[in-house]
Amino acid sequence: MPSSRTPGPKQQHGSGGELHQKSGKSGENLTTNQGIEISDNQNSLKSGTRGPTLLEDFLLREKITHFDHERIPERIVHARGSGAHGYFELNKSLRHLTKATFLQDTRKRTEVFVRFSTVAGGAGSVDLPRDVRGFAVKFYTDQGNFDLVGNNIPVFFIQDAVKFPDLVHSVKMEPDRGFPQNASAHDTFWDFVSLMPESMHMLMWVMSDRAIPRSLRMIEGFGVNTFRFVNAEGESNFVKFHWRPVLGAASVLWDEAVKINGADQDFHRRDLWKAIDSGNFPEFEFGVQVLDDRAAAELEFDILDATKLIPEEMVPVQIVGKMVLDRNPDNFFAETEQVAFHPANLVPGIEFSDDPLLQGRLFSYLDTQLSRLGGANFHEIPVNRPRCPMRNFQRDGMRRMDVPKGRVAYEPNSLAPDGPRETPSGFVTHPQGDFGSEKVRERSATFKDHYSQARMFFNSMSEPEQRHIVSAFAFELGKVETPAIRKRMLGHLAIIDKTLCGGVSKALGTNEIDPITPALEPRDLAPSPALSLIKKAPATLRGRTIGVLLSNGVDGGFLKRLKKAIEAEGAEMAVVCRKIGGVTLSDKIKLPADHALSAAPSVIFDAVAILTSDEGANELAEEAAAIDWVRDAFGHLKVIGLNGPSVALLNKAGLSGMFDEGVITIEDAAGIEAYIRMAKHQRIWDREPKVRSPG
Ligand code: HDD
């Protein structure tokens, strides 16, 4: 269709009639992949204007062939991810523990690339399913790449890698029907885990708020498996790796997660991108728990068992460094999609333990990249390339980019005296204890306690967190169609904790339990307060967003003061109006909205304020989206600031008589101060039992 618009100075109608720019600002000419300049990118070569397209049109064929091959197999797990570049800085030397130079020299800055991910869903799935989050960090050290391929949960479902394909098949969409995408709430997952008592501890974490984080900037990270540090003297210690978000770890509520997935399925990816883009760089402290062989032998469980954690009250987490994410990827596919992590990418001074889960991982990651990235040369892709020199005699293969010189592709050799050679300071595997001489397919008896730490986790939670775990189990098991699976799971919950089992049974409306006899009776371990997110949540608004629902006729000066107070806390204010065009303030100044009401439900904000004129409040009270906005903010336990006329809107939302300490009048400086003080606590937990019961 010919365009009716007038071409601008640099624009003209192409021969296809479309409005397009003939030359870019750079003055660079468009070419094919062979460098041939293209004169017409709008029309294929045809026999006459209305005739068939010609096979000789190499421009058309090259473009479409490339397009047809623009996707690679997505990761079998962790397919949906968001990446960022950054750096790591050490603030306490670990020279006494490890030869790894990036952990020795506090003046050194090490480049990193991080990829956060969900596990079960496909690459195009939503950001807020109930799921584990991957937390994979590639350190480009001067001794080679070190990949710390962890999760936001410190334990795992299974003890032995041989069960990994079963676990993943059970949680992924059911193979006959192709659903559910991206959800553990279905029969095959609960069937499998209810037959695997070793998964009970991890299930407690996955049913907790940890599995629905507020932001990727607000998750903890864990290496999960036990590794070894080895120092220059060859002395070895066990080590567990930790990441701590400087903004504090925070989660959303389940009802918010469900609604956020509808409102903005890229909620986490957008949040990470925006924060980095605006210079609010996400930061994570790096910590280690170190213990020697004797201390490890004294633990109540086996340090090689990935379903167990070491409470930090028992072995403190020493914070030794910080990671800052300060650059968004230039290209999602080239970097976030093609980055290839591998737990076997280690540097001298960090070694594996014999954890059987880790041992299996050491095979899987390299293997999967071969099919995902199409051959053995994926280390040459820029995001995977070590930043230190890389020289060896490996040659050829699909997609080889480097052009090695010379006739020598073997070692030892005498024909390339300047070629690379072995070095004593290179990677050495240190002897680590005795191995059994028998070949066995057996689980060690020290891996048998499947319930004690699950119970410890539940007992370490605050009341709201316990309620959420009960609700999560009730939701997930409520989706299970086979009653026998539900009964079996309740049997496990009864062993973990009677109140947990009672709460879930009540929420499900059933008394039918299939009793389970544990292989080993659980013990009562001391609670670990560090496991609770709420107990250690910092009172802060840093990195948070406050949504202000605004009508016409509001005092612009007051709005400015509110914005200033919010920004002084390191938070952001977002203005939501009925129309994206915005509102006219009382001084007749027009203020554009950041979001239209229809596109910004209150679930995407951490706290809210409602500022209206009498007329504006009446207008909003007739808008279902505004009523939902207010009702949801209250139901999601948010702190609500409001001016006088806005009370009418809350009343219309059915909230009259329910106002509590989290509903604050903001009409002057004192009101703003009280509001900010309360909003720093993020949620009014005491409100929860009044608005929602588990189940
Ligand atoms: Fe895994 C990807 C973390 C057990 C096999 N895994 C993958 C990623 C993370 C983890 C964060 C995404 C990396 C990225 O962003 O590209 N995996 C873990 C943790 C585990 C774990 C913390 C338990 C301690 N994984 C595990 C086992 C196996 C695998 C036991 C197989 C035996 N994981 C894979 C994989 C993936 C992967 C199939 C898929 C894509 C990839 O590797 O690159 O090889």
Residues whose N, C-alpha, C, O or C-beta is under 5 A from the ligand:
A	BS01	HDD	R75 I76 V77 H78 G81 R115 S117 G134 F135 A136 V149 G150 N151 F156 A161 F164 G223 V224 N225 V339 F341 L357 G360 R361 S364 Y365 T368
